[in-house]
Amino acid sequence: MKLKSFKFFFSLSVILLFASILKGEEKIDIWKNTKEKKNNVKIETDQNFSKEKNINILTNSQTPLDQKIKIEENLSNDSEEAKVFGIYDPSQNDFDLNMWSPTKAEDVRASLKRIKKMRLSKTSNEILESILMSFSFPPQGMDEKEFANLKISWLIENNRSELIESFLNQNKNFNGKKRAVQFLVDQNIAQANLKQGCEKIEFIDTTIKDPYLEKFKIYCLVFNKKNSQAQLLLNLLREQKQSDKFFDDKIDFLLGISEKTSDKINEKNLLNFYLSSVTIKNFNYETSKKTKKEIWQYLNAANLIKIDDINDKQKLKSLELAANEDQIDDNIIFDIYKQISFNLSTLINAKNIYQTLDESDARSLIYQKYLLSESTESKLEYLFLLDELFHKNDLKNIHSSLLSNAIQEIGIDNIPENYKEISQSKILNEEKILGKIKYNDKVLHQSKIIKFYIEGENEKKTQKDLDKILKKINKNKKYFFSAKDIALVESLSKDGIKIPANFKYKEIAEKYDIPKNLLQLSEKKQKAFLALKIVEIIGEDEPYQLDPETIYFITNLLNRTDLINIRNKVLISALPQRT
């Protein structure tokens, strides 16, 4: 009888202790089957999209950039549910929930496949982001799981961690959630920022059943010196046979349960590699061509990249390749270049000797010569020679930032004329390339009328300026109204500005062709797909780099489909004259 009482009280004590720990660490349960209440909500837009379907959007009240999506409860248990996922209210970019509904899935997949091969410009990326990240129904022939996964894949491939967090905050259960959370976790490990990484465990809820993320959660408890909770979770993970010998060994060592740990470096995943680095004394890892990108990033962030022998050309070559792929900091390469020793005679005759040297030695010599140069012309000479040497070995990414920064430090105005044009093309900062806007009232599309789009000039002032400038231009019998002029006038008309009756701009517009396939998309109200096709057209260029006829038909199509925000991006880039 006493034994039964003892067992009862012992069991009760264990339960109370377990409940206490759970209360202190809110998300400590592993894969617990809890039923959570789901908010049945729908987004209100100007479109009457909710007649046929009820919408269940898994989201919280926070949206990025202080833009709120209006939500109301409106679902019955018997109704059909259609889940939509995203970040932005579609109306903020002139879309609606049915933006993809008229479009076939295979057309979307084919377009995105082509876009993926491009290195999109800033404007193209901004437009694509607004298209993909707006809440919407999927295209015809694509289910919600594939559509959600498509969005997450784009965010991960483009390294958009801040948007991934917004997506996770606004969408509770979706296909690809585990992958999104693991990306955030690995990104913070790769940056050697475990404190911030451990904050991401808030996204690891009962809907995610993944041993990797549970292991990370356990390590975070150890990291935050919550050893008892870590031990409890580890025991539960072991009971479910989801732990492994390597992880057990490392956590036991970190908890102080064991005094020794294996010296074997585990590269199976980034968490294992990180645990190897923090538990092995005198950790030393030899990189190779097979070294994963995330491991390179972690080695770089944790200052674990070192080259014991400066003359080890193979090791230096592997580091150069990693730097070219943006896996490690370019400065590591230039620091090594500075350490390579050359005699005085070699330095003096660098221009004549570099071609006889090993490729990395040649780059090292010219880099050191650049550092020793005093005149601007001499610095530029060696900078561009170094640029040629990097391009020759397909390592151009390493030098691009150094070259751009050096040119900006010298200043375009201080650069000799024979280097000015090429120097300007090497600057990476687009705003510095474009320069300030210079209004020219002798050319319609460069006149102060465009302040309406660039500076938010009011309609009354814009109307007055338009009448005055058109009157002045009409007196010039030699003036040629360009495609950009017509693009501006059509947009002004669309926005409520009255165009003088004697200006027959529609007759001028007739000579410019608009691709029939794109006109058909406009007529069929395929707004999202049309915008996607425009991303393909703009591609790697900025709008100001496109020819005037292309600018015209793009803005014409955007006006036809009421995609005003996207049209304004194009106009602001394409029309102004800049100094």
ROTORMI-904963 format. One line per field, with one value per residue (C-alpha): residue number from 1; chain; z, x, y. Coordinates in steps of 0.05 Angstrom, whole numbers, plus 5000, padded with zeros to 4 digits. Example, Ala and Ser with C-alpha at 12.3 -4.5 7.8 and 13.67 -1.06 7.14 Angstrom:
num: c(1;2)
chaine: c(A;A)
z: c(5156;5143)
x: c(5246;5273)
y: c(4910;4979)
//
This chain:
num: c(1;2;3;4;5;6;7;8;9;10;11;12;13;14;15;16;17;18;19;20;21;22;23;24;25;26;27;28;29;30;31;32;33;34;35;36;37;38;39;40;41;42;43;44;45;46;47;48;49;50;51;52;53;54;55;56;57;58;59;60;61;62;63;64;65;66;67;68;69;70;71;72;73;74;75;76;77;78;79;80;81;82;83;84;85;86;87;88;89;90;91;92;93;94;95;96;97;98;99;100;101;102;103;104;105;106;107;108;109;110;111;112;113;114;115;116;117;118;119;120;121;122;123;124;125;126;127;128;129;130;131;132;133;134;135;136;137;138;139;140;141;142;143;144;145;146;147;148;149;150;151;152;153;154;155;156;157;158;159;160;161;162;163;164;165;166;167;168;169;170;171;172;173;174;175;176;177;178;179;180;181;182;183;184;185;186;187;188;189;190;191;192;193;194;195;196;197;198;199;200;201;202;203;204;205;206;207;208;209;210;211;212;213;214;215;216;217;218;219;220;221;222;223;224;225;226;227;228;229;230;231;232;233;234;235;236;237;238;239;240;241;242;243;244;245;246;247;248;249;250;251;252;253;254;255;256;257;258;259;260;261;262;263;264;265;266;267;268;269;270;271;272;273;274;275;276;277;278;279;280;281;282;283;284;285;286;287;288;289;290;291;292;293;294;295;296;297;298;299;300;301;302;303;304;305;306;307;308;309;310;311;312;313;314;315;316;317;318;319;320;321;322;323;324;325;326;327;328;329;330;331;332;333;334;335;336;337;338;339;340;341;342;343;344;345;346;347;348;349;350;351;352;353;354;355;356;357;358;359;360;361;362;363;364;365;366;367;368;369;370;371;372;373;374;375;376;377;378;379;380;381;382;383;384;385;386;387;388;389;390;391;392;393;394;395;396;397;398;399;400;401;402;403;404;405;406;407;408;409;410;411;412;413;414;415;416;417;418;419;420;421;422;423;424;425;426;427;428;429;430;431;432;433;434;435;436;437;438;439;440;441;442;443;444;445;446;447;448;449;450;451;452;453;454;455;456;457;458;459;460;461;462;463;464;465;466;467;468;469;470;471;472;473;474;475;476;477;478;479;480;481;482;483;484;485;486;487;488;489;490;491;492;493;494;495;496;497;498;499;500;501;502;503;504;505;506;507;508;509;510;511;512;513;514;515;516;517;518;519;520;521;522;523;524;525;526;527;528;529;530;531;532;533;534;535;536;537;538;539;540;541;542;543;544;545;546;547;548;549;550;551;552;553;554;555;556;557;558;559;560;561;562;563;564;565;566;567;568;569;570;571;572;573;574;575;576;577;578;579)
chaine: c(A;A;A;A;A;A;A;A;A;A;A;A;A;A;A;A;A;A;A;A;A;A;A;A;A;A;A;A;A;A;A;A;A;A;A;A;A;A;A;A;A;A;A;A;A;A;A;A;A;A;A;A;A;A;A;A;A;A;A;A;A;A;A;A;A;A;A;A;A;A;A;A;A;A;A;A;A;A;A;A;A;A;A;A;A;A;A;A;A;A;A;A;A;A;A;A;A;A;A;A;A;A;A;A;A;A;A;A;A;A;A;A;A;A;A;A;A;A;A;A;A;A;A;A;A;A;A;A;A;A;A;A;A;A;A;A;A;A;A;A;A;A;A;A;A;A;A;A;A;A;A;A;A;A;A;A;A;A;A;A;A;A;A;A;A;A;A;A;A;A;A;A;A;A;A;A;A;A;A;A;A;A;A;A;A;A;A;A;A;A;A;A;A;A;A;A;A;A;A;A;A;A;A;A;A;A;A;A;A;A;A;A;A;A;A;A;A;A;A;A;A;A;A;A;A;A;A;A;A;A;A;A;A;A;A;A;A;A;A;A;A;A;A;A;A;A;A;A;A;A;A;A;A;A;A;A;A;A;A;A;A;A;A;A;A;A;A;A;A;A;A;A;A;A;A;A;A;A;A;A;A;A;A;A;A;A;A;A;A;A;A;A;A;A;A;A;A;A;A;A;A;A;A;A;A;A;A;A;A;A;A;A;A;A;A;A;A;A;A;A;A;A;A;A;A;A;A;A;A;A;A;A;A;A;A;A;A;A;A;A;A;A;A;A;A;A;A;A;A;A;A;A;A;A;A;A;A;A;A;A;A;A;A;A;A;A;A;A;A;A;A;A;A;A;A;A;A;A;A;A;A;A;A;A;A;A;A;A;A;A;A;A;A;A;A;A;A;A;A;A;A;A;A;A;A;A;A;A;A;A;A;A;A;A;A;A;A;A;A;A;A;A;A;A;A;A;A;A;A;A;A;A;A;A;A;A;A;A;A;A;A;A;A;A;A;A;A;A;A;A;A;A;A;A;A;A;A;A;A;A;A;A;A;A;A;A;A;A;A;A;A;A;A;A;A;A;A;A;A;A;A;A;A;A;A;A;A;A;A;A;A;A;A;A;A;A;A;A;A;A;A;A;A;A;A;A;A;A;A;A;A;A;A;A;A;A;A;A;A;A;A;A;A;A;A;A;A;A;A;A;A;A;A;A;A;A;A;A;A;A;A;A;A;A;A;A;A;A;A;A;A;A;A;A;A;A;A;A;A;A;A;A;A;A;A;A;A;A;A;A;A;A;A;A;A;A;A;A;A)
z: c(5000;5018;4953;4913;4949;4936;4862;4859;4891;4850;4785;4807;4822;4754;4719;4759;4744;4670;4669;4704;4652;4595;4624;4630;4559;4518;4455;4487;4463;4407;4353;4401;4368;4391;4356;4346;4328;4259;4240;4181;4144;4076;4044;4021;3954;3904;3865;3880;3886;3944;3909;3892;3942;4015;4031;4090;4096;4151;4174;4232;4234;4217;4145;4121;4107;4151;4097;4126;4093;4114;4142;4164;4192;4144;4136;4151;4168;4108;4057;4008;4032;3986;4018;3991;4013;4007;4039;4004;3996;3921;3914;3934;3866;3828;3829;3861;3888;3819;3786;3765;3754;3678;3667;3655;3702;3646;3620;3688;3699;3630;3641;3710;3682;3631;3683;3729;3678;3680;3728;3737;3746;3809;3775;3746;3815;3848;3797;3804;3879;3877;3829;3867;3938;3931;3963;3906;3880;3840;3763;3728;3737;3797;3867;3929;3953;3889;3888;3960;3947;3885;3927;3981;3929;3900;3968;3986;3918;3924;3996;4020;4094;4116;4069;4091;4162;4138;4101;4163;4206;4158;4136;4188;4151;4080;4037;4046;4116;4143;4087;4101;4175;4163;4114;4167;4218;4171;4148;4219;4233;4169;4194;4262;4293;4340;4386;4329;4299;4364;4362;4299;4339;4350;4280;4300;4323;4327;4252;4237;4250;4233;4272;4246;4273;4339;4347;4334;4387;4436;4421;4431;4501;4516;4485;4530;4591;4599;4609;4644;4588;4536;4571;4573;4499;4482;4520;4484;4417;4435;4454;4386;4355;4319;4350;4328;4358;4334;4362;4428;4436;4424;4469;4525;4520;4521;4579;4618;4621;4586;4589;4519;4449;4381;4340;4275;4234;4211;4146;4137;4151;4176;4248;4252;4223;4272;4331;4307;4305;4376;4410;4377;4407;4355;4302;4232;4169;4100;4046;3977;3914;3948;4007;4011;4003;4073;4104;4067;4093;4165;4160;4134;4187;4244;4221;4211;4142;4144;4099;4136;4075;4030;3975;3975;3907;3908;3973;3948;3884;3924;3965;3902;3873;3937;3938;3865;3885;3943;3993;4029;4036;3978;4028;4050;3980;3979;4049;4024;3962;4007;4044;3981;3980;3919;3915;3900;3828;3813;3842;3802;3737;3752;3686;3647;3695;3715;3652;3669;3737;3762;3754;3829;3836;3776;3809;3875;3843;3805;3867;3908;3852;3854;3930;3920;3864;3880;3819;3800;3729;3755;3804;3749;3703;3752;3775;3704;3690;3753;3727;3662;3701;3742;3680;3645;3698;3705;3773;3757;3818;3865;3836;3820;3889;3898;3829;3840;3909;3886;3828;3874;3924;3869;3843;3771;3764;3782;3732;3667;3604;3575;3635;3649;3607;3627;3700;3700;3673;3730;3787;3820;3855;3804;3834;3826;3753;3737;3772;3790;3747;3702;3674;3602;3578;3506;3506;3528;3565;3601;3620;3689;3672;3696;3766;3769;3775;3806;3858;3865;3833;3839;3779;3774;3769;3721;3676;3673;3657;3603;3567;3570;3546;3490;3465;3463;3430;3376;3353;3336;3269;3272;3337;3333;3382;3405;3431;3502;3492;3473;3531;3578;3546;3546;3620;3638;3601;3639;3704;3691;3659;3599;3535;3488;3432;3378;3399;3359;3399;3383;3310;3326;3371;3313;3281;3342;3343;3406;3405;3391;3442;3497;3473;3479;3551;3564;3530;3570;3636;3651;3692;3732;3672;3631;3687;3688;3613;3624;3675;3620;3571;3619;3645;3663;3641;3677;3640;3622;3582;3538;3470;3466;3426;3480;3534;3496;3487;3559;3588;3539;3562;3635;3624;3589;3648;3703;3730;3749;3804;3758;3701;3746;3763;3688;3675;3732;3708;3633;3622;3660;3635;3687;3697)
x: c(5000;5056;5091;5029;5023;5096;5088;5026;5060;5124;5083;5045;5110;5139;5076;5076;5151;5139;5080;5122;5177;5128;5098;5167;5187;5124;5145;5181;5133;5157;5107;5049;4982;4945;4885;4890;4833;4839;4814;4769;4781;4778;4813;4768;4787;4750;4735;4674;4716;4679;4614;4634;4688;4701;4773;4814;4877;4924;4953;4963;4946;5017;5036;5102;5114;5053;5006;4944;4902;4829;4804;4735;4708;4661;4662;4613;4636;4600;4631;4687;4753;4804;4870;4911;4981;5024;5051;5021;4949;4940;4905;4968;4997;4931;4918;4862;4854;4835;4897;4922;4854;4849;4920;4942;4993;5038;5045;5066;5116;5147;5154;5185;5233;5258;5262;5302;5359;5364;5401;5342;5352;5327;5263;5248;5259;5212;5157;5166;5163;5097;5068;5090;5080;5010;4954;4918;4886;4933;4932;4888;4916;4960;4939;4950;5008;5049;5033;5056;5118;5133;5131;5176;5226;5232;5244;5297;5332;5336;5359;5300;5301;5262;5206;5208;5196;5137;5109;5115;5082;5023;5012;5004;5002;5029;5070;5143;5139;5191;5239;5228;5242;5304;5330;5324;5359;5416;5424;5436;5484;5521;5528;5553;5495;5467;5432;5389;5382;5354;5300;5274;5251;5186;5168;5180;5110;5071;5055;5129;5153;5226;5285;5335;5295;5281;5356;5368;5316;5352;5419;5387;5365;5437;5461;5414;5436;5369;5401;5343;5295;5347;5357;5282;5274;5334;5304;5239;5275;5313;5249;5221;5286;5297;5365;5431;5498;5535;5483;5477;5553;5557;5498;5522;5590;5560;5515;5575;5548;5610;5681;5703;5674;5692;5743;5711;5683;5612;5591;5524;5488;5505;5483;5529;5587;5575;5572;5638;5670;5649;5666;5732;5795;5840;5787;5818;5779;5808;5763;5756;5715;5662;5655;5582;5565;5534;5597;5639;5594;5600;5676;5679;5632;5667;5737;5757;5787;5862;5919;5979;6024;6019;6053;5997;5969;5916;5887;5889;5854;5797;5790;5788;5733;5693;5701;5678;5615;5603;5614;5669;5689;5731;5776;5804;5833;5864;5893;5928;5952;5985;6023;6056;6128;6161;6230;6239;6261;6198;6153;6188;6181;6112;6082;6134;6141;6069;6057;6113;6083;6032;5961;5949;6019;6007;5943;5980;6036;5989;5946;6008;6030;5961;5968;6037;6014;6008;5978;5905;5923;5972;5921;5869;5918;5933;5860;5837;5896;5877;5805;5829;5868;5807;5763;5814;5804;5729;5737;5707;5661;5720;5745;5679;5667;5740;5740;5672;5691;5760;5728;5677;5731;5771;5708;5684;5700;5773;5782;5820;5777;5809;5784;5718;5670;5696;5700;5628;5606;5642;5605;5557;5514;5460;5440;5511;5512;5446;5460;5410;5349;5356;5291;5292;5230;5253;5238;5168;5185;5244;5206;5182;5115;5146;5149;5077;5108;5175;5159;5083;5067;4992;4945;4930;5004;5017;4959;4985;5057;5032;4991;5050;5103;5061;5045;5119;5138;5084;5118;5179;5162;5223;5203;5195;5147;5182;5153;5173;5133;5072;5082;5081;5020;4979;4996;4977;4911;4899;4911;4861;4904;4869;4909;4897;4850;4898;4951;4933;4976;4932;4948;5023;5014;4986;5054;5080;5065;5044;5058;4992;5004;5011;4949;4910;4933;4907;4840;4832;4847;4907;4938;4988;5013;5020;5061;5103;5115;5137;5188;5215;5219;5254;5297;5368;5360;5332;5275;5320;5364;5306;5291;5235;5188;5192;5179;5118;5085;5100;5067;5010;4995;5000;4952;4903;4904;4904;4971;4988;5040;5082;5073;5099;5162;5176;5163;5205;5265;5256;5237;5282;5347;5402;5468)
y: c(5000;5047;5030;5048;5114;5130;5114;5159;5218;5208;5207;5269;5306;5289;5314;5379;5389;5376;5425;5478;5472;5476;5539;5571;5551;5562;5524;5465;5411;5367;5350;5354;5345;5407;5435;5510;5556;5584;5653;5649;5713;5744;5803;5860;5889;5932;5870;5827;5765;5731;5713;5642;5624;5636;5652;5629;5671;5649;5714;5761;5835;5858;5874;5902;5975;5994;5971;5938;5885;5894;5829;5807;5742;5708;5633;5578;5508;5479;5526;5511;5540;5571;5590;5647;5664;5726;5788;5848;5872;5863;5930;5968;5948;5954;5879;5838;5767;5742;5771;5702;5668;5678;5653;5581;5550;5526;5597;5622;5565;5577;5652;5644;5592;5643;5699;5654;5653;5729;5774;5821;5896;5931;5954;5885;5854;5904;5890;5815;5820;5858;5806;5743;5768;5795;5753;5719;5656;5611;5607;5556;5486;5502;5483;5526;5482;5491;5566;5576;5535;5577;5640;5610;5584;5654;5685;5634;5637;5713;5711;5754;5736;5798;5780;5707;5730;5773;5714;5670;5722;5730;5659;5604;5538;5531;5484;5500;5528;5480;5500;5574;5568;5525;5578;5631;5586;5567;5639;5662;5604;5621;5693;5666;5703;5650;5699;5725;5655;5628;5682;5648;5587;5624;5600;5527;5509;5444;5448;5435;5364;5366;5335;5387;5446;5410;5399;5472;5489;5445;5478;5546;5526;5506;5571;5610;5568;5534;5466;5430;5447;5426;5359;5347;5362;5319;5260;5268;5271;5208;5172;5187;5162;5228;5245;5214;5195;5258;5307;5269;5271;5346;5365;5320;5354;5424;5405;5380;5309;5283;5311;5290;5297;5271;5310;5289;5348;5333;5368;5335;5400;5470;5457;5396;5436;5493;5445;5415;5484;5504;5438;5417;5448;5481;5472;5470;5456;5446;5476;5445;5451;5409;5456;5479;5552;5558;5529;5580;5635;5610;5604;5675;5704;5667;5688;5615;5624;5623;5604;5577;5578;5639;5599;5547;5565;5511;5537;5609;5588;5555;5619;5661;5618;5623;5699;5703;5664;5714;5658;5696;5769;5796;5831;5764;5755;5825;5815;5752;5789;5841;5786;5757;5780;5813;5845;5918;5906;5865;5920;5974;5934;5905;5926;5886;5827;5809;5768;5720;5703;5653;5681;5695;5723;5769;5796;5804;5843;5891;5900;5920;5966;6000;6010;6042;6088;6162;6196;6187;6165;6112;6085;6079;6046;5990;5984;5970;5924;5885;5884;5852;5799;5780;5777;5734;5679;5689;5721;5789;5791;5795;5861;5896;5925;5947;5981;6015;6041;6065;6104;6136;6154;6189;6223;6223;6297;6283;6226;6240;6243;6180;6140;6176;6136;6067;6090;6111;6043;6008;6043;5995;6047;6062;6129;6155;6132;6167;6232;6286;6301;6361;6389;6411;6448;6444;6369;6348;6284;6318;6381;6402;6368;6302;6332;6305;6235;6249;6301;6293;6360;6377;6371;6445;6464;6406;6427;6499;6475;6427;6481;6530;6480;6450;6520;6536;6470;6477;6541;6500;6470;6425;6392;6317;6284;6221;6156;6179;6243;6203;6155;6216;6249;6184;6174;6246;6237;6172;6209;6264;6318;6351;6348;6408;6391;6416;6365;6303;6255;6195;6202;6202;6141;6100;6092;6055;5980;5943;5867;5831;5776;5829;5866;5801;5794;5864;5850;5785;5822;5778;5834;5793;5753;5817;5847;5784;5790;5862;5837;5791;5850;5897;5839;5857;5930;5990;6025;6084;6035;6013;6043;6096;6050;5996;6048;6070;6002;5982;6045;6039;5968;5987;6045;5998;5950;6004;5981;6052;6039;5996;6046;6102;6062;6057;6131;6156;6115;6125;6198;6245;6274;6266;6302)
//
